[in-house]
Amino acid sequence: MQTTLNAETAHRLFKNINRLIEQNYVLREQVDALLRQLERIRLPKTEQPEQWASALTDELYRLTGDGHLSLLYDPEQAEQLKRFQNNLLQDHLPDAKAEGGLPAAGIRQAAMLTGKVGYIDIRDFLATPGAGSAITSAMQLMAGCTAIIFDLRHNSGGEVSMVQWLASYLFDEQPRLLHLYADPRIDFKPQIWTHAFVPGVRHPRTATYILVSRNTFSAAEEFAYDLQAMGRAVVVGEQTGGGAHLTEQHATGYGFILNIPVAQIINPITGGNWQGTGITPDVVCSSDTALATAHLHALETIWHKESDPAQKERLQWDMETVKAHYQPTILDEALLTDCIGQYDGREVVLRDGHLYLRYQHTLNRLLPIASNIFYVDGQDAVRITFVSENQQVRRIVVTQRDDPGRRAVRSKQVEEK
């Protein structure tokens, strides 16, 4: 049953919120001043609990600049909190054997990009059932990759245990100290270390990139900040949101829940954290171009380190393909029109300003690398070169990246006039 707020219930609710802030808020030196400021604010004049929670959250942010300090209305969850008070400082190991697929850990996608660069898009770090197993599965898919890109551009946070679990796959069995917590309510600083054991494949020496944006917050920032400080990852993108406090949820009564910061993260290398400032990326670029920037950076770094001429040539091919994918060349439509036609069982067609290759039952877009050289979308190892005679396209040459000496020449069928 939904709560209807009148003046009396709103007053009682507000007193409960003030009491929880007084007892638990992490910045103890600011508590007295914050409580005095709260006494002077005007409480939202609405009977709708969701609107009341949103308005008070805005006031709390205005007074503190702390994105974690917030109020929400969720009667069902509030009732559960009354019975099982949630303490996020409790360290627990994710259940790597739990049932569940990749979405259980907020993993939207796990794939291998051009150049054997692994890519994992993680939307949250919530410790849902099967979350540990999902991370293990995603990291297993990265076996044999040349680099891993973690996309946290749309990740607003989650739980410490998931950050700890994922970070453990990027180091060997020797535990590494990620960070400590300073909670003024207790007289010791809990420490978060990587795990000595995780199932599946570790990647202790694989180049690592983390994509961030202004929407990257809390536990997602924690993952990026710790690995950046340790020199274990290159952070790419925009300045992040700036939420470094550990939070707890407390039921306030009337179906409301107060998210309240209770501890500060302390990184053992920097001695500080990113609260209020966010993380400054190693490579600053817009969020929209972060994936392209990281992908090319990874391949170029590997190319410079490679000494085998054959491998360098392969990497050069991959870099050209990646550039064409993210930054496609715009070609004159008359040039494209000259390419269409039948080529010994293959057909090149023009649709919406783009060339496509039709073969049997498949239709793949051709993306230009140069004015007459294209790669087949979805088949990064295949290129098609259009060869002209007397200023007209007469044939195509199909080249394989892994067998550059083998070239298939297919002549264009010219209609007799």
C-alpha positions in Angstrom: 0.0 0.0 0.0 1.5 3.3 -1.1 2.2 5.9 1.6 0.4 9.2 1.5 2.5 11.9 3.1 0.9 14.5 5.3 2.6 17.1 7.3 2.9 14.9 10.4 4.3 11.8 8.6 6.7 14.0 6.6 8.0 15.6 9.8 8.6 12.2 11.4 10.3 10.9 8.3 12.6 13.9 8.2 13.5 13.4 11.8 14.5 9.8 11.1 16.6 10.9 8.1 18.4 13.5 10.3 19.1 10.9 13.0 20.6 8.4 10.5 22.8 11.1 9.0 23.9 12.2 12.5 24.8 8.6 13.4 26.4 7.4 10.1 27.5 10.1 7.7 31.1 9.5 6.8 32.3 13.2 6.9 32.0 13.5 10.7 33.5 17.0 10.7 30.6 18.2 8.4 27.7 16.5 10.2 26.8 19.4 12.6 26.8 22.0 9.9 24.9 19.7 7.6 22.2 19.1 10.2 21.9 22.9 10.8 21.4 23.4 7.1 18.8 20.7 6.9 16.8 22.4 9.7 16.4 25.5 7.5 15.3 23.8 4.3 11.7 23.7 3.2 10.3 20.2 3.1 8.8 19.2 -0.3 5.1 20.0 -0.3 3.7 16.9 -2.0 1.8 13.8 -0.8 3.4 11.7 -3.5 6.3 9.7 -1.9 8.4 9.4 -5.1 8.3 13.1 -5.7 9.1 13.8 -2.0 12.1 11.5 -2.2 13.4 13.0 -5.4 13.0 16.6 -4.1 14.8 15.8 -0.8 17.6 14.0 -2.7 18.1 17.2 -4.8 18.4 19.2 -1.5 20.9 16.8 -0.1 23.1 17.0 -3.2 22.9 20.8 -3.1 24.1 20.9 0.4 26.8 18.2 0.2 27.7 17.6 -3.5 27.7 13.9 -2.5 26.0 11.9 -5.3 25.7 8.9 -3.0 23.5 10.6 -0.3 20.0 10.0 -1.6 16.5 9.0 -0.6 14.3 6.6 -2.5 10.8 5.2 -2.1 10.6 1.4 -2.2 8.2 -0.2 0.4 9.1 -3.8 -0.5 12.8 -3.3 -0.2 12.4 -1.1 2.9 10.5 -4.0 4.6 13.4 -6.4 3.7 15.9 -3.9 5.2 14.1 -3.8 8.4 14.6 -7.6 8.8 18.1 -7.8 7.3 20.0 -4.6 7.7 22.3 -4.4 4.8 26.0 -3.7 5.5 28.1 -3.3 2.4 31.3 -3.4 4.3 30.8 -7.1 4.8 33.3 -8.9 2.6 32.0 -11.9 0.8 33.1 -14.0 -2.1 30.9 -14.1 -5.2 29.4 -17.5 -5.9 31.3 -18.6 -9.0 29.2 -21.8 -9.2 25.8 -20.1 -9.2 23.5 -20.5 -12.2 23.1 -17.6 -14.5 24.3 -16.1 -17.8 26.3 -13.0 -18.6 23.4 -10.5 -17.9 23.5 -11.6 -14.2 26.6 -9.4 -13.7 25.4 -6.5 -15.7 27.5 -7.7 -18.6 25.8 -6.5 -21.7 28.3 -7.9 -24.2 31.5 -9.9 -24.3 33.2 -10.2 -27.7 36.5 -10.4 -29.6 37.1 -7.4 -31.7 39.4 -7.0 -34.7 43.1 -7.8 -33.9 42.0 -10.2 -31.1 41.2 -7.4 -28.8 38.7 -8.5 -26.1 35.7 -6.3 -25.3 33.5 -6.5 -22.2 30.6 -4.1 -21.7 29.6 -4.0 -18.0 26.6 -2.0 -17.0 26.7 -2.6 -13.2 28.7 -4.3 -10.4 25.7 -5.7 -8.5 26.3 -9.0 -6.7 23.2 -10.7 -8.1 22.9 -14.5 -8.2 25.3 -15.9 -10.7 27.3 -12.6 -11.0 30.6 -14.3 -10.1 30.0 -17.0 -12.6 29.1 -14.5 -15.3 32.4 -12.6 -14.8 34.3 -15.9 -14.8 32.6 -16.8 -18.1 33.4 -13.4 -19.7 37.0 -13.6 -18.7 37.2 -17.2 -20.1 36.1 -15.8 -23.5 39.1 -13.5 -23.4 41.6 -16.3 -23.6 44.2 -15.6 -26.2 43.4 -12.0 -26.6 46.0 -9.3 -27.2 44.3 -6.7 -25.0 41.1 -6.3 -23.0 38.8 -3.3 -23.1 36.3 -2.9 -20.2 33.5 -0.6 -21.2 32.2 1.2 -18.0 30.8 4.2 -19.8 27.2 3.3 -18.7 28.1 1.8 -15.3 26.8 3.6 -12.2 28.3 1.3 -9.7 27.4 -1.7 -7.5 29.3 -3.7 -4.9 32.9 -4.0 -3.7 32.9 -7.8 -4.0 32.3 -7.6 -7.8 35.1 -5.1 -8.3 37.4 -7.3 -6.2 36.4 -10.4 -8.2 36.9 -8.9 -11.6 40.2 -7.2 -10.7 41.5 -10.6 -9.4 41.6 -11.9 -13.0 44.0 -9.2 -14.0 46.8 -10.3 -11.6 48.5 -13.5 -10.8 47.9 -15.6 -7.6 49.9 -13.2 -5.4 47.2 -11.0 -3.7 47.4 -7.2 -4.3 46.0 -4.6 -2.0 43.4 -2.6 -4.0 42.3 -0.2 -1.3 41.2 0.4 2.3 38.1 1.8 4.0 38.1 4.5 6.7 34.8 4.2 8.6 34.6 6.6 11.5 32.3 4.2 13.3 35.0 1.6 13.7 38.6 1.7 14.9 40.2 -0.2 12.1 40.5 0.0 8.3 39.1 -2.9 6.3 41.3 -3.9 3.4 40.3 -5.1 0.0 42.8 -7.5 -1.7 42.6 -9.4 -5.0 41.8 -13.1 -4.5 44.6 -15.7 -4.4 42.2 -18.1 -6.3 39.6 -17.5 -9.0 38.4 -20.1 -11.4 39.2 -20.0 -15.1 41.7 -18.0 -17.0 43.7 -15.1 -15.5 45.1 -12.3 -17.6 48.0 -10.9 -15.5 50.0 -9.6 -18.4 47.3 -8.7 -20.9 47.1 -5.0 -21.8 44.0 -3.5 -20.2 41.9 -0.5 -21.1 38.9 0.9 -19.2 36.4 3.2 -21.0 34.8 5.8 -18.7 32.3 8.8 -19.1 30.6 11.3 -16.9 28.1 8.6 -16.1 30.7 6.3 -14.7 30.2 6.3 -10.9 30.9 4.7 -7.6 32.1 1.1 -7.8 32.8 1.5 -11.6 35.1 4.4 -10.7 36.7 2.3 -8.0 37.7 -0.4 -10.5 39.2 2.2 -12.9 40.9 4.2 -10.1 42.6 1.3 -8.4 43.9 -0.2 -11.7 45.0 3.2 -13.0 46.9 3.8 -9.8 48.6 0.4 -10.0 49.6 1.1 -13.6 47.6 -2.0 -14.6 45.2 -0.2 -17.0 44.9 2.7 -19.4 41.8 4.7 -18.6 40.2 6.3 -21.8 37.3 8.7 -22.1 35.8 11.6 -20.0 36.1 12.8 -16.4 34.0 10.5 -14.2 31.2 11.3 -11.8 33.2 11.5 -8.5 31.5 9.2 -6.0 34.1 7.5 -3.9 32.2 6.9 -0.6 31.1 3.4 0.5 27.3 3.5 1.2 24.8 1.6 3.2 21.0 1.5 2.9 18.9 2.2 5.9 15.1 2.0 6.2 13.7 5.3 7.4 10.1 4.3 7.9 7.0 4.8 5.7 8.6 2.7 2.8 11.6 5.0 2.3 15.3 4.0 2.1 18.2 6.4 2.8 21.4 5.7 0.9 24.1 7.1 3.1 27.9 7.3 2.7 29.6 5.7 5.7 33.2 5.2 4.7 36.0 6.7 2.6 38.1 4.7 0.2 41.8 5.1 0.7 44.0 4.0 -2.2 47.4 2.8 -0.8 49.3 4.3 -3.7 47.8 7.7 -4.0 46.7 8.0 -0.4 43.4 9.5 -1.5 40.4 8.9 -3.8 38.3 10.5 -6.4 35.4 11.9 -4.3 34.0 15.0 -5.8 36.6 15.3 -8.5 36.2 12.1 -10.6 38.9 10.2 -12.3 41.0 11.9 -15.0 41.6 9.5 -17.9 45.1 8.7 -19.2 43.7 9.4 -22.6 41.1 12.1 -22.7 38.5 12.0 -25.4 34.7 12.1 -25.8 32.7 9.2 -24.6 31.4 8.5 -28.1 35.0 8.0 -29.4 36.4 6.2 -26.4 36.1 2.7 -27.9 37.7 3.6 -31.2 40.5 5.4 -29.4 41.2 2.5 -27.0 41.0 -0.1 -29.8 43.4 1.7 -32.0 45.7 2.6 -29.1 45.9 -1.1 -28.2 46.8 -2.2 -31.7 49.3 0.5 -32.2 51.0 -0.3 -28.9 51.3 -3.9 -29.9 52.5 -3.0 -33.4 55.4 -0.9 -32.0 56.5 -3.8 -29.7 56.2 -6.5 -32.3 59.5 -7.5 -34.0 58.3 -10.2 -36.4 57.7 -8.7 -39.8 54.8 -11.0 -40.6 53.1 -10.2 -37.4 53.6 -6.5 -37.9 52.1 -6.7 -41.4 49.1 -8.6 -39.9 48.7 -5.9 -37.2 49.0 -3.1 -39.9 46.1 -4.8 -41.8 44.0 -4.9 -38.6 44.7 -1.2 -37.8 43.6 -0.2 -41.3 40.5 -2.2 -40.9 39.7 -0.7 -37.5 40.2 2.8 -38.8 37.9 2.1 -41.7 35.3 0.7 -39.2 35.3 3.7 -36.8 36.2 6.4 -39.3 34.7 5.3 -42.7 35.9 7.1 -45.8 33.1 8.9 -47.8 33.4 8.0 -51.4 31.8 9.7 -54.5 28.6 7.9 -55.5 29.7 7.8 -59.2 32.7 5.8 -58.1 30.5 3.4 -56.1 28.1 3.0 -59.0 30.9 1.9 -61.3 31.6 -1.0 -58.9 28.2 -2.6 -59.0 27.7 -5.7 -61.1 28.2 -9.5 -61.3 31.7 -10.9 -60.6 31.8 -14.7 -61.3 29.0 -15.7 -58.9 29.4 -12.7 -56.6 27.2 -9.6 -56.9 28.1 -6.1 -55.7 25.0 -3.9 -55.1 24.5 -0.3 -54.0 22.0 0.6 -51.3 21.6 3.8 -49.4 25.0 5.1 -50.5 26.9 1.9 -49.5 28.3 -1.1 -51.4 27.2 -4.6 -50.4 28.6 -8.0 -51.5 26.0 -10.6 -52.1 27.2 -14.2 -52.2 24.7 -17.1 -52.0 22.4 -16.2 -49.1 24.5 -13.6 -47.4 24.7 -9.8 -47.9 27.7 -8.0 -46.3 28.5 -4.3 -46.4 31.8 -3.3 -47.9 33.6 -0.7 -45.9 36.2 1.4 -47.7 39.8 1.4 -46.6 40.9 3.4 -49.8 39.0 4.6 -52.9 39.2 1.1 -54.4 39.9 -1.2 -51.4 37.2 -2.5 -49.1 36.9 -4.9 -46.3 33.9 -7.2 -45.9 32.0 -6.3 -42.7 31.9 -9.3 -40.4 34.9 -10.8 -42.2 37.9 -8.7 -41.1 40.4 -11.0 -42.7 38.9 -10.5 -46.3 39.5 -7.5 -48.6 38.2 -6.7 -52.0 40.1 -4.5 -54.4 38.3 -3.1 -57.5 40.6 -3.0 -60.5 39.9 -0.5 -63.3 40.8 -0.5 -67.0 40.2 2.5 -69.2 38.6 4.2 -66.2 36.0 1.5 -65.7 35.9 -1.3 -63.1 36.6 -4.6 -64.8 37.3 -7.1 -62.0 37.8 -7.6 -58.3 40.7 -9.2 -56.4 39.9 -11.0 -53.2 42.8 -11.0 -50.7 43.1 -13.0 -47.4 44.9 -11.5 -44.5 46.3 -14.8 -43.3 47.4 -15.8 -46.8 48.3 -12.6 -48.6 50.0 -14.5 -51.5 46.8 -16.1 -52.5 44.6 -13.9 -54.5 41.3 -14.7 -56.2 40.6 -12.7 -59.3 37.0 -12.4 -60.4 36.1 -10.6 -63.7 33.1 -8.4 -64.0 30.4 -9.6 -66.4 29.8 -6.9 -68.9 26.5 -6.8 -70.7 26.8 -6.9 -74.5 25.2 -3.9 -76.3 
